[in-house]
Amino acid sequence: MTDTNPSSPVHLSVTIGPVQSFVAASRRTRDLWAGSWLLSHLCEHALSAAERADGYLTPVIPYRTESSRGQVSSMNDPVGKFPNRFEVQFASLEAAEAAGKQSIAAVQSRFREIADDVWQQYIGDAANQGRDVVEIWNRQVDSFWECSFVVASPSDNAHTIGGLVAARKHFRNVNATIEGGVKCSLIPTLQELSGCVSRPESDVFWNAVRHHLDSLDLGKKERLSAIAVIKRLFPLLDSFKDLKARSWPSTSFFAAHSWLAEIASDEEKRQLAEAFSREATSVGTIQKSEHESVRGRDRDRFDLPDWASIDATAWYASNFEAGQAEREWDLSAEQARDLRDRLTEIAGDRPPLRYYALLMMDGDSMGQLLSRLETPPKLSKMLDHFSTGVDDIVARHHGKTVYAGGDDVMVLLPAKDAFAAADALAHGYSDAAEKTQSGLSSTATISAAILYVPTRFPLQQAIRMAHSCLDDIAKEKTGRDSIAFAILNGNDIGTLWSAPWDVVRGKLSTGGSVDVALTDLINRFASGRDDDSSTDADAADDAEQSSPHIGATFLHHIRSELIELLNCPIDQPGLYGSIKEEERELIEQLVTAQWRRRMTKEARKKAEPASTRAMLRPVVALSQEHRRKKKGNVKSEPDKFEVKSEPDKFGFDGWRAARFLKQVADGRMEDHS
């Protein structure tokens, strides 16, 4: 609490955490959703308590209609939409302080209600099989949430007390308990619930817990804390059945979706896939774990036939290699071999992709946006309009919304649909701003990061990487109003490329005489290792006009020669080297020469070197660094920016990203380097 001006309105700001660490503590997609939704649900309970308190006047952020104030609507909405901080006005300092305490009490009370239900349903009967289970449960349930509030009057013509809230974060008022024992599989700072030290002892407890659960709800090797148990199991409670969140599509389902849709559209392959699905579920333990996505609540979103509802990992032939299928699904070697052969017949040379997309978005420069709108409620209305429409856009691109609160968005998508979804959401954000206030769309911008993730990559680590790409690359390095593309190879990011939205959409020159959008530019790349135009006369004629097809071999030769010629770190993801003007000319000449060397004699006669060079210039521009920089007087015009393409900066990531996106679009991924 801070001193207030008696003549100014008194604001109460309540903050609830932890946020990122709690949400990121996820091994499966349902964990990711559950953490986001539960935090949003608790925040709405806190806000509702403040709205019901004596002395309450008006909302500041987020926007709430008169009819919804004091109510909790999130039980009917599977998409978490409430931020972890809210701010409201009160008639007096005393009323605001009392409401702050009531809000925090509401969080603890609601979480205890959910915890008690999970205990009663799934844990209580097994408690005597562990050590100090009740003590561990109560300690963690009562101390996990970090809640704080600030009461003050805005100063210096500010609309909110956000500055004081930010300062409040520099100190903590929670008990810093160091937990001993074996640690939780999801939240490694917490002790796992059994309290046992030896594995055989803990197995007794966890096997008793599993007696009430499906194998997909608690893995054989998982040992969870009370907080992780609640996060994992509360969607199974009858009181949450209206959310229809007992089952979430797996990462493998998102990765395979585009392939499954193609198979469903081919009559011959569809019949083979249907027969494979029947046989797969008749042997071993392969289940219809994607049933909700195919036949349940997400039927229209994913638009797939019933046979596609089996475990999505079963569509990958490599999962039926010797030993793996036996461990995963209790199949015999003969059964695994037969199913693998059937998959090979269905897929041919086009197996399902092993990448899905994790999309994160965040609004830019909210302080400047607030100054344009003049009042926080007006900003809140704009953000509410945007977030309300997020899931409809996501559904049209076959994705699932993990969270859409205000200007923050997290979405899981098939790799093929990710960029189009991000672009549509960015336009939706601008449209919401324009509807709120004419001319606001030029100021209201949103940045995005798309992380392309192999299905077996740890989800927790992927979330942390996506946050870093959004905050450090798209926003900080590229200058906001930008999008970053990151591709994971092995255990780390192998490609990291970003550019302002205007560059990606082709609205600004990327170094060529003709502006080219990324969606058109990637069509100049080939999915395979070699481009066909080196031997095909028709393809060469196409290349002469406007559409070269650049394969991996072509890019490998360019990279090898440039690494020898240029003394800069051009082969490291996300880094650009400085080059001289004569070296810029050299790069264009080298790319042109390599391309013309691969053309037929007839094509070379028809196309002058100058025309080939002009055609390839937008491709070369992918290697440049593009950033958004301040323009003019920063103090008097803080929202004025211009996009700068820097031809003296060179890196390979733009080419890598374009070729990867082409592979994704074509459903062919022969290599990822």
ZAKE-964227 format. One record per residue (C-alpha): residue in one letter; y, z, x. Coordinates in Angstrom, 2 decimals. Each point is the difference from the previous one (the first is absolute). Example, Ala and Ser with C-alpha at 12.3 -4.5 7.8 and 13.67 -1.06 7.14 Angstrom:
REM residues 2
residuo; py; pz; px
A; -4.50; 7.80; 12.30
S; 3.44; -0.66; 1.37
END
This chain:
REM residues 673
residuo; py; pz; px
M; 0.00; 0.00; 0.00
T; 3.53; -0.78; 1.24
D; 3.51; 0.95; -1.03
T; 1.31; -2.03; -2.93
N; 3.38; -0.96; -1.34
P; 0.45; 1.64; -3.42
S; 1.87; -3.08; -1.27
S; -2.76; -2.42; 1.07
P; -3.33; -0.59; -1.74
V; -2.89; 1.92; 1.53
H; -2.94; -2.12; 1.15
L; -3.60; 1.11; 0.44
S; -2.20; -2.07; 2.31
V; -3.72; 0.75; 0.21
T; -2.30; -1.49; 2.65
I; -3.81; 0.12; 0.01
G; -2.27; -0.86; 2.93
P; -1.86; -0.85; 2.10
V; 0.12; -3.66; -1.02
Q; -1.22; -2.50; 2.58
S; -2.67; 2.22; 1.55
F; -1.40; 0.95; -3.42
V; -0.09; -3.57; -1.32
A; -1.34; -1.44; 3.26
A; -2.90; 2.48; 0.04
S; -2.26; -2.63; -1.56
R; -3.38; -1.47; 0.75
R; -0.22; -2.18; -3.07
T; 2.40; -1.74; -2.30
R; -0.33; 2.59; -2.74
D; 1.10; 2.69; 2.48
L; 3.11; -2.02; 0.76
W; 0.87; -0.34; -3.66
A; -0.91; 3.63; -0.81
G; 2.32; 1.43; 2.66
S; 2.93; -2.12; -1.17
W; -0.58; 0.66; -3.69
L; -0.58; 3.76; 0.36
L; 3.18; 0.47; 2.03
S; 1.96; -2.01; -2.58
H; -1.55; 2.03; -2.83
L; 0.94; 3.32; 1.61
C; 3.54; -1.24; 0.60
E; 0.39; -0.90; -3.66
H; -1.15; 3.50; -0.95
A; 2.68; 1.45; 2.28
L; 2.66; -2.29; -1.47
S; -1.05; 0.79; -3.56
A; 0.27; 3.72; 0.73
A; 3.55; -0.48; 1.29
E; 0.93; -2.05; -3.07
R; -1.19; 2.79; -2.29
A; 1.87; 2.71; 1.91
D; 3.10; 1.74; -1.33
G; 3.25; -1.58; 1.11
Y; -1.43; -3.48; 0.60
L; 2.64; -2.74; -0.42
T; -0.92; -3.51; 1.17
P; -2.37; -1.85; 2.35
V; 1.21; -1.41; 3.30
I; -3.18; -1.55; 1.42
P; -2.40; -1.27; -1.28
Y; 1.03; -1.50; -3.32
R; -1.53; 1.59; -3.10
T; 0.60; -0.96; -3.62
E; 1.12; 2.72; -2.37
S; -3.35; -0.06; -1.83
S; -2.04; 0.40; 3.20
R; 1.90; 2.98; 1.41
G; -2.10; 3.11; 0.13
Q; -3.14; -2.08; -0.61
V; -2.87; -1.02; 2.29
S; -0.90; -3.67; -0.51
S; -2.09; -0.63; 3.13
M; -3.28; 0.97; -1.70
N; 0.20; -3.35; -1.81
D; 1.05; -2.14; 2.97
P; -2.42; -0.74; 2.88
V; 2.84; -1.08; 2.29
G; 1.87; 2.83; 1.73
K; 3.73; -0.57; -0.52
F; 1.72; 3.30; 0.80
P; 1.51; 0.53; 3.45
N; -0.59; 3.25; 1.87
R; 3.68; 1.01; -0.38
F; 2.20; 0.25; -3.05
E; 3.56; 1.12; -0.62
V; 1.57; 1.30; -3.23
Q; 3.27; 1.63; -1.10
F; 0.37; 3.54; -1.33
A; 2.78; 1.96; -1.62
S; 0.04; 2.76; 2.63
L; -1.32; 0.96; 3.39
E; -2.14; 2.78; -1.49
A; -1.59; -2.36; -2.53
A; -0.77; -2.57; 2.69
E; -1.58; 2.60; 2.28
A; -2.18; 1.33; -2.80
A; -1.06; -3.54; -0.92
G; -0.93; -0.73; 3.62
K; -2.38; 2.96; 0.00
Q; -1.45; -1.07; -3.33
S; -0.59; -3.54; 1.30
I; -1.92; 1.22; 3.03
A; -2.00; 2.40; -2.18
A; -0.87; -2.94; -2.27
V; -1.45; -1.92; 2.95
Q; -2.18; 2.92; 1.08
S; -1.06; 0.75; -3.57
R; -1.00; -3.58; -0.82
F; -1.87; -0.43; 3.28
R; -1.86; 3.26; -0.62
E; -1.02; -1.24; -3.46
I; -1.46; -3.20; 1.49
A; -1.64; 1.96; 2.82
D; -1.63; 2.41; -2.44
D; -1.43; -2.88; -2.03
V; -1.46; -1.63; 3.12
W; -1.46; 3.35; 1.09
Q; -1.55; 0.64; -3.39
Q; -1.50; -3.48; -0.27
Y; -1.21; -0.71; 3.53
I; 0.31; 2.90; 2.47
G; -0.57; 3.35; -1.67
D; -3.79; -0.27; -0.36
A; -0.36; -0.86; 3.70
A; 2.41; 2.64; 1.34
N; -2.72; 2.54; 0.78
Q; -1.65; -2.55; 2.30
G; 2.92; 0.18; 2.45
R; 2.01; 2.67; 1.81
D; 3.31; 1.33; -1.35
V; 0.35; -3.05; -2.23
V; 2.19; 1.80; -2.55
E; 2.31; 1.31; 2.72
I; 0.38; -3.43; 1.63
W; 0.61; -1.63; -3.38
N; 2.73; 2.42; -1.07
R; 1.70; 0.00; 3.39
Q; 0.30; -3.77; 0.11
V; 0.90; -0.50; -3.66
D; 2.76; 2.64; 0.15
S; 1.58; -1.07; 3.30
F; -0.29; -3.79; 0.27
W; 3.14; -1.30; -1.72
E; 3.31; 0.18; 1.84
C; 2.65; 0.43; -2.69
S; 3.70; 0.63; 0.54
F; 3.24; -0.31; -1.92
V; 3.71; -0.23; 0.78
V; 2.84; 1.01; -2.32
A; 3.51; -1.27; 0.77
S; 2.96; -2.01; -1.21
P; 0.51; -3.50; 1.46
S; 2.83; -0.11; 2.52
D; 2.23; -2.72; 1.50
N; -0.30; -2.23; -3.09
A; -3.79; -0.11; 0.36
H; -2.07; -0.71; -3.08
T; -3.01; 2.09; 1.06
I; -0.88; 2.87; 2.32
G; -2.43; -2.17; 1.93
G; 1.65; 0.87; 3.33
L; -0.71; 3.70; -0.51
V; -3.56; -0.79; -1.06
A; -0.51; -1.95; 3.24
A; 1.35; 2.96; 2.00
R; -2.36; 2.33; -1.89
K; -2.98; -1.89; 1.42
H; 0.76; 1.30; 3.49
F; -1.45; 3.41; -0.80
R; -3.15; 1.10; -1.82
N; -0.72; 2.94; -2.28
V; -3.78; -0.33; -0.34
N; -2.67; 2.12; 1.57
A; -1.17; -1.77; 3.15
T; -3.69; 0.87; -0.40
I; -2.32; -1.19; 2.76
E; -3.38; -0.52; -1.58
G; -3.17; 0.51; 1.99
G; -3.53; -1.20; -0.54
V; -1.25; -3.55; -0.43
K; 2.77; -2.34; -1.10
C; 0.28; -2.17; -3.11
S; -1.09; -3.65; 0.17
L; 3.22; -1.11; -1.74
I; 2.62; 2.59; 1.01
P; -0.84; 1.10; 3.55
T; 2.50; 2.89; 0.01
L; -1.99; 1.80; -2.72
Q; -3.37; 1.74; 0.13
E; -2.83; -1.58; -1.93
L; -0.96; 1.93; -3.11
S; -3.53; 1.21; 0.75
G; 1.24; 2.37; 2.71
C; -3.21; -0.60; 1.93
V; -0.03; -0.76; 3.70
S; -3.42; -1.61; 0.38
R; -0.77; -3.34; -1.59
P; -3.25; 1.10; -1.68
E; 1.83; 2.88; -1.73
S; 2.85; -2.18; -1.21
D; -2.51; -2.60; -1.20
V; -1.43; 2.56; -2.42
F; 3.43; 0.53; -1.58
W; 1.02; -3.64; -0.14
N; -3.36; -1.15; -1.35
A; 0.48; 2.51; -2.82
V; 3.43; -1.53; -0.70
R; -1.42; -3.54; 0.07
H; -2.49; 0.99; -2.67
H; 2.81; -0.50; -2.56
L; 1.38; -3.21; 1.55
D; -0.70; -3.67; 0.51
S; -0.65; -1.11; 3.57
L; 3.29; -1.92; -0.02
D; 1.97; 3.16; -0.78
L; -1.09; 2.01; 3.03
G; -1.48; -1.66; 3.09
K; -3.07; 1.39; 1.75
K; 1.97; 0.97; 3.10
E; 3.23; 1.15; -1.65
R; 1.09; 3.64; 0.30
L; 3.23; 0.58; -1.94
S; 2.66; 2.69; -0.29
A; 1.04; 1.39; -3.38
I; 3.02; -2.35; -0.05
A; -2.11; -3.05; 0.82
V; -2.62; 1.00; -2.60
I; 2.69; 0.24; -2.68
K; 1.51; -3.33; 1.04
R; -3.41; -1.68; -0.01
L; -1.40; 1.46; -3.22
F; 2.84; 0.61; -2.46
P; -0.18; -3.64; -1.28
L; -3.53; 0.82; -1.26
L; 1.18; 2.81; -2.28
D; -0.03; -0.65; -3.74
S; 3.67; 0.97; -0.22
F; 0.88; -3.04; 2.17
K; -2.31; -2.52; -1.68
D; 2.93; -1.87; -1.61
L; 1.09; -1.09; 3.49
K; -3.31; -1.89; 0.34
A; 0.04; 0.61; 3.74
R; -3.54; 1.23; 0.62
S; -0.64; -3.26; 1.83
W; 2.36; -2.03; 2.15
P; -0.69; -3.44; 1.52
S; -1.19; 0.30; 3.59
T; 1.70; -1.60; 2.97
S; -2.96; -2.42; 0.21
F; 0.63; -1.01; -3.60
F; 3.62; -0.88; 0.77
A; -1.14; -1.93; 3.09
A; -2.68; -1.94; -1.90
H; 1.97; -0.62; -3.20
S; 1.33; -3.47; 0.83
W; -3.46; -1.11; 1.11
L; -1.64; 1.41; -3.14
A; 2.54; -1.87; -2.13
E; -0.85; -3.26; 1.79
I; -3.73; 0.58; -0.48
A; 0.57; 0.72; -3.70
S; 1.74; -3.37; -0.41
D; -2.91; -1.96; 1.54
E; -2.83; -0.35; -2.52
E; -2.81; -0.39; 2.56
K; 1.15; 2.86; 2.22
R; 0.77; 2.17; -3.01
Q; -3.62; -0.19; -1.11
L; -1.19; 0.88; 3.49
A; 2.39; 2.95; 0.13
E; -1.17; 1.24; -3.40
A; -3.62; -0.12; 1.14
F; 0.90; 1.77; 3.24
S; 1.77; 2.78; -1.92
R; -3.03; 0.56; -2.23
E; -2.38; 0.19; 2.92
A; 2.31; 2.20; 2.09
T; 0.26; 2.65; -2.71
S; -3.76; -0.06; -0.68
V; -0.93; 1.19; 3.50
G; 1.21; 2.84; 2.20
T; 3.13; 1.89; -1.03
I; 2.57; -2.79; -0.39
Q; 2.09; 1.02; -3.02
K; 2.54; -1.58; -2.31
S; 2.74; 2.09; 1.59
E; 2.73; -2.54; -0.78
H; -0.73; 0.07; -3.74
E; 3.41; 1.40; -0.98
S; 1.74; -2.77; 1.95
V; -2.07; -2.77; -1.55
R; -0.89; 1.16; -3.51
G; 2.19; 3.07; -0.55
R; 3.70; 0.76; 0.07
D; 0.78; -2.60; 2.70
R; -1.88; -2.88; -1.62
D; 3.10; -2.13; -0.60
R; 1.48; 0.89; 3.39
F; -2.92; -1.30; 2.06
D; -1.49; -2.53; -2.46
L; -3.56; -0.11; 1.34
P; -3.40; -0.30; -1.77
D; -2.40; 2.92; -0.37
W; -2.21; -0.97; 2.94
A; 2.94; 0.74; 2.35
S; -0.11; 3.72; -0.86
I; -2.62; 0.95; 2.62
D; 0.93; 1.87; 3.20
A; 2.47; -2.39; 1.62
T; -1.48; 0.65; 3.45
A; -3.15; -1.75; -1.25
W; 1.77; -3.39; 0.06
Y; 0.13; 0.07; 3.81
A; -3.11; -1.40; 1.66
S; 0.60; 1.96; 3.21
N; -0.58; 3.23; -1.96
F; -3.62; -1.04; -0.43
E; -0.74; -0.16; 3.71
A; -3.04; 1.87; 1.30
G; 0.28; 3.74; -0.51
Q; 3.40; 0.01; -1.71
A; -1.17; -0.84; -3.53
E; -2.84; 2.49; 0.35
R; 2.46; 2.79; 0.80
E; 2.63; -1.07; -2.53
W; -2.12; -0.89; -3.04
D; -3.59; 1.11; 0.81
L; -1.15; -3.61; 0.17
S; -3.10; -1.15; 1.81
A; 0.40; -2.50; 2.82
E; -1.54; -2.69; -2.21
Q; 2.36; 0.74; -2.90
A; 3.03; -0.03; 2.30
R; -1.07; -3.31; 1.55
D; -0.53; -1.61; -3.41
L; 3.42; 1.10; -1.30
R; 1.70; -1.13; 3.21
D; -1.57; -3.46; -0.35
R; 1.20; -0.23; -3.59
L; 3.53; 0.90; 1.06
T; -0.04; -2.65; 2.70
E; -0.99; -2.57; -2.63
I; 2.88; 1.07; -2.24
A; 2.69; 0.23; 2.67
G; -0.90; -2.90; 2.27
D; 2.68; -0.18; 2.68
R; 2.53; 1.94; -2.13
P; -1.00; 3.68; -0.20
P; 2.42; 2.49; -1.57
L; 2.90; 1.14; 2.15
R; -0.28; 3.41; 1.60
Y; 3.71; 0.77; -0.32
Y; 1.92; 1.61; -2.84
A; 3.75; 0.66; -0.11
L; 1.93; 3.27; -0.14
L; 3.56; -0.64; -1.19
M; 2.80; 2.55; 0.33
M; 3.60; -0.51; -1.11
D; 3.12; 2.15; 0.13
G; 3.57; -0.57; -1.20
D; 2.69; -0.45; 2.66
S; 3.21; 1.95; 0.57
M; -0.13; 2.11; -3.16
G; 3.25; 1.76; 0.93
Q; 1.92; -3.28; -0.01
L; -1.68; -1.02; -3.25
L; 1.04; 3.29; -1.58
S; 3.61; -0.53; 1.09
R; 0.01; -3.38; -1.74
L; -1.49; 1.42; -3.19
E; 2.27; 3.07; 0.17
T; -2.30; 2.38; -1.90
P; -3.54; 1.20; 0.85
P; -1.23; -0.40; -3.61
K; 0.92; -3.69; 0.15
L; -2.02; -0.37; 3.22
S; -2.89; 1.89; -1.57
K; 0.03; -2.35; -3.00
M; -0.17; -3.01; 2.30
L; -2.93; 1.46; 1.94
D; -1.76; 0.96; -3.23
H; 0.36; -3.57; -1.26
F; -1.52; -1.30; 3.24
S; -2.88; 2.47; 0.26
T; -0.95; -0.50; -3.66
G; -0.65; -3.69; 0.67
V; -1.84; 0.39; 3.31
D; -3.55; 0.23; -1.33
D; 0.35; -3.08; -2.21
I; 0.99; -2.03; 3.08
V; -2.81; 1.52; 2.04
A; -2.56; -0.73; -2.73
R; 1.00; -3.69; -0.01
H; -0.94; -0.08; 3.70
H; -3.37; 1.75; -0.46
G; 1.15; 3.25; 1.60
K; 0.07; 3.70; -0.87
T; 3.11; 2.15; 0.16
V; -0.58; 3.22; 1.89
Y; 3.56; 1.24; -0.48
A; 3.25; -1.36; -1.43
G; 2.64; 2.70; 0.00
G; 3.63; -1.08; 0.09
D; 0.40; -2.33; 2.97
D; -3.32; 0.94; 1.64
V; -3.06; -2.18; -0.61
M; -3.56; 0.06; 1.35
V; -2.52; -2.64; -1.10
L; -3.52; -1.15; 0.89
L; -0.61; -3.76; -0.31
P; -2.27; -2.88; 0.96
A; 1.33; -1.43; 3.27
K; 0.61; -3.37; -1.63
D; 2.40; 1.46; -2.60
A; 1.91; 2.49; 2.13
F; 3.01; -2.04; 1.09
A; 0.58; -1.52; -3.45
A; -0.14; 3.50; -1.52
A; 2.47; 1.38; 2.55
D; 2.38; -2.89; -0.65
A; -0.23; 0.45; -3.79
L; 0.63; 3.75; 0.31
A; 3.03; -0.59; 2.24
H; 1.41; -2.40; -2.59
G; -0.77; 2.58; -2.69
Y; 2.03; 2.57; 1.91
S; 2.98; -2.36; 0.23
D; -0.33; -0.87; -3.70
A; 0.02; 3.69; -0.95
A; 3.19; 0.46; 2.02
E; 1.68; -3.04; -1.57
K; -0.85; 1.17; -3.51
T; 1.50; 3.38; 0.82
Q; 3.24; -1.39; 1.40
S; 1.09; -3.59; 0.48
G; 0.20; -0.99; 3.66
L; -2.08; 2.96; 1.16
S; -2.99; -2.09; 1.09
S; 1.71; -0.94; 3.26
T; 0.15; 3.69; 0.94
A; -3.27; 1.19; -1.52
T; -2.68; -1.10; 2.45
I; -3.51; 1.24; 0.69
S; -2.12; -0.24; 3.15
A; -3.75; -0.49; 0.14
A; -2.94; 0.29; 2.35
I; -3.36; -1.68; -0.55
L; -2.87; 1.36; 2.07
Y; -3.11; -2.21; 0.00
V; -2.89; 2.43; 0.44
P; -3.71; -0.57; 0.77
T; -2.09; 1.65; -2.70
R; -1.68; 2.40; 2.43
F; 3.25; 1.22; 1.55
P; 0.81; 3.69; -0.80
L; 2.31; 0.15; -2.99
Q; 1.96; 3.01; 1.32
Q; 0.88; -1.84; 3.18
A; 0.95; -3.16; -1.89
I; 2.47; 1.94; -2.18
R; 1.70; 1.50; 3.06
M; 0.27; -3.44; 1.60
A; 1.46; -1.54; -3.16
H; 2.66; 2.72; -0.19
S; 0.91; -0.65; 3.63
C; 0.24; -3.77; -0.57
L; 2.29; 0.54; -2.97
D; 2.28; 2.64; 1.51
D; 0.06; -0.98; 3.67
I; -0.35; -3.79; -0.19
A; 1.20; -1.41; -3.35
K; 2.80; 2.52; -0.47
E; 1.09; 1.21; 3.43
K; -0.78; -2.85; 2.40
T; 0.50; -2.97; -2.32
G; 2.96; 1.53; -1.82
R; -1.19; 0.56; -3.60
D; -0.30; -2.58; -2.79
S; -3.03; -1.15; 1.99
I; -3.76; -0.28; -0.06
A; -2.48; 0.86; 2.75
F; -3.49; -1.47; 0.35
A; -2.57; 1.97; 2.00
I; -3.60; -1.08; 0.58
L; -2.59; 2.47; 1.25
N; -2.48; -1.21; 2.59
G; -2.62; 2.54; 1.02
N; 1.62; 3.41; 0.20
D; 3.63; -1.02; 0.36
I; 2.68; -2.43; -1.15
G; -0.63; -3.41; 1.55
T; 2.91; -1.82; -1.66
L; 3.36; 1.42; -1.05
W; 2.72; -2.34; -1.25
S; 3.04; 0.63; -2.18
A; 3.02; -1.89; -1.28
P; 2.74; 0.38; -2.64
W; -0.97; -1.14; -3.48
D; 2.44; -2.93; 0.15
V; -1.76; -1.36; 3.08
V; -3.46; 0.40; -1.51
R; 1.12; -1.67; -3.24
G; 1.55; -2.94; 1.87
K; 3.53; 0.68; -1.23
L; 1.38; 0.08; 3.54
S; -0.62; -2.29; 2.91
T; -2.74; 1.20; 2.32
G; 1.13; -2.27; 2.80
G; -0.80; -3.36; -1.53
S; 2.15; -2.47; -1.86
V; -1.95; 0.65; -3.20
D; -0.56; 3.46; -1.43
V; -3.72; 0.72; -0.48
A; -1.47; 2.89; -1.98
L; -2.91; 1.88; 1.54
T; -2.28; -1.03; -2.87
D; 0.62; -3.65; 0.90
L; -0.03; 0.58; 3.74
I; -3.47; 1.55; 0.07
N; -1.40; -3.23; -1.46
R; 0.74; -1.61; 3.38
F; -2.70; 2.20; 1.52
A; -3.75; -0.52; -0.10
S; -2.57; 2.63; -0.97
G; -2.47; -1.04; 2.67
R; 0.01; -0.10; 3.75
D; 0.90; -3.69; 0.34
D; 2.39; -2.10; -2.05
D; -1.58; -3.06; -1.57
S; 2.94; -2.30; 0.63
S; -1.05; -0.65; 3.61
T; -2.81; -2.24; -1.23
D; 0.88; -0.84; -3.58
A; 2.46; -2.87; -0.44
D; 1.07; 1.02; -3.51
A; 0.74; 3.55; 1.15
A; 1.97; -1.44; 2.90
D; 2.08; -2.04; -2.42
D; 0.67; 3.17; -1.99
A; 1.04; 1.74; 3.21
E; 2.39; -2.84; 0.78
Q; 1.74; 0.58; -3.32
S; 0.36; 3.76; -0.40
S; -3.26; 1.99; -0.02
P; -1.70; 0.65; 3.33
H; -3.07; 2.21; -0.06
I; 0.11; 2.36; 2.94
G; -3.33; 1.52; 0.96
A; -0.99; 2.86; 2.29
T; -0.81; -2.28; 2.91
F; 3.48; -1.48; -0.07
L; 1.57; 3.48; -0.08
H; -2.29; 1.21; 2.78
H; 1.16; -2.79; 2.32
I; 3.66; 0.71; -0.78
R; -0.43; 3.71; 0.59
S; -1.87; -0.48; 3.26
E; 2.65; -2.31; 1.42
L; 2.96; 2.11; -1.14
I; -1.43; 3.23; 1.39
E; -0.11; -1.67; 3.41
L; 3.49; -1.49; -0.32
L; 1.98; 2.86; -1.58
N; 0.42; 3.35; 1.70
C; 0.22; 2.22; -3.11
P; -2.36; 2.10; -2.21
I; -0.59; -2.74; -2.56
D; -3.65; 0.73; -0.70
Q; 0.34; 3.58; -1.29
P; 0.14; 0.64; -3.78
G; 3.50; 0.63; -1.29
L; 1.75; -0.68; 3.31
Y; 2.35; -2.80; 0.91
G; 0.92; -1.15; 3.47
S; 3.41; -1.29; 1.04
I; 0.08; -3.66; 0.98
K; 2.68; -2.26; 1.43
E; 1.50; -3.06; -1.65
E; -1.97; -2.39; 2.18
E; -3.17; 1.89; -0.89
R; 0.73; -0.48; -3.71
E; 0.11; -3.74; 0.60
L; -3.20; 0.27; 2.00
I; -1.83; 1.71; -2.89
E; 0.98; -2.73; -2.48
Q; -0.96; -2.72; 2.46
L; -3.33; 1.67; 0.75
V; -0.91; 0.44; -3.67
T; 0.99; -3.59; -0.74
A; -1.98; -1.36; 2.97
Q; -3.11; 1.98; -0.90
W; 0.18; -1.19; -3.58
R; 0.53; -3.64; 0.90
R; -2.87; 0.18; 2.48
R; -2.29; 0.85; -2.90
M; 1.23; -2.90; -2.19
T; -1.76; -3.34; -0.10
K; 1.56; -2.94; 1.85
E; 0.96; -1.59; -3.30
A; 1.77; 3.14; -1.18
R; 1.88; 0.35; 3.31
K; 1.26; -3.57; -0.34
K; 1.29; 0.64; -3.50
A; 1.76; 3.29; 0.77
E; 2.75; 0.32; 2.60
P; -0.09; 3.18; 2.15
A; 3.35; 1.04; -1.49
S; -1.37; -0.09; -3.56
T; -3.10; 1.97; 1.03
R; 2.21; 2.58; 1.70
A; 2.22; 0.36; -3.08
M; -3.07; 0.40; -2.19
L; -1.36; 2.78; 2.22
R; 3.32; 1.82; 0.47
P; -0.45; 2.34; -3.01
V; -3.44; 0.90; 1.37
V; 1.53; 0.80; 3.39
A; 2.60; 2.12; -1.78
L; -2.82; 2.33; -1.11
S; -0.08; 1.19; 3.61
Q; 3.66; 1.08; -0.13
E; 1.21; 3.45; -0.98
H; 1.84; 0.17; -3.33
R; 2.08; 3.04; -0.87
R; 2.56; 1.18; -2.51
K; 3.17; 1.31; 1.64
K; 3.27; 1.58; -1.08
K; 2.80; -2.45; -0.62
G; 3.74; 0.58; 0.31
N; 1.57; 3.45; -0.18
V; -2.88; 2.42; -0.44
K; 2.22; 2.85; -1.24
S; 1.96; -1.97; -2.58
E; -2.90; -2.26; -1.05
P; -3.16; 2.05; 0.52
D; -2.16; -2.30; -2.17
K; 0.85; -3.27; 1.75
F; -2.86; -1.53; 1.98
E; -1.01; -3.34; 1.42
V; -3.36; -1.31; 1.15
K; -0.25; -0.87; 3.67
S; -2.71; -2.23; 1.44
E; -0.16; 0.57; 3.73
P; -1.35; -3.04; 1.88
D; 0.21; 1.92; 3.30
K; -2.80; 2.31; -1.22
F; -3.57; -1.24; 0.04
G; -3.35; 1.42; -1.17
F; -3.35; -1.22; -1.34
D; -0.28; 2.17; -3.12
G; 1.63; -2.48; -2.40
W; -2.60; -2.60; 0.88
R; -2.84; 2.51; -0.27
A; 1.23; 1.20; -3.39
A; 0.43; -3.54; -1.38
R; -3.48; -1.05; 1.06
F; -1.54; 3.19; -1.45
L; 1.76; -0.58; -3.32
K; -1.32; -3.56; -0.04
Q; -3.53; 1.30; 0.60
V; 0.45; 2.46; -2.85
A; 1.35; -2.72; -2.31
D; -2.96; -2.27; 0.80
G; -2.58; 2.81; -0.13
R; -1.17; -0.85; 3.52
M; 0.22; 2.43; 2.86
E; -1.83; -1.36; 3.02
D; 1.82; 2.24; 2.48
H; 2.90; 2.42; -0.09
S; 1.49; -0.34; 3.48
END
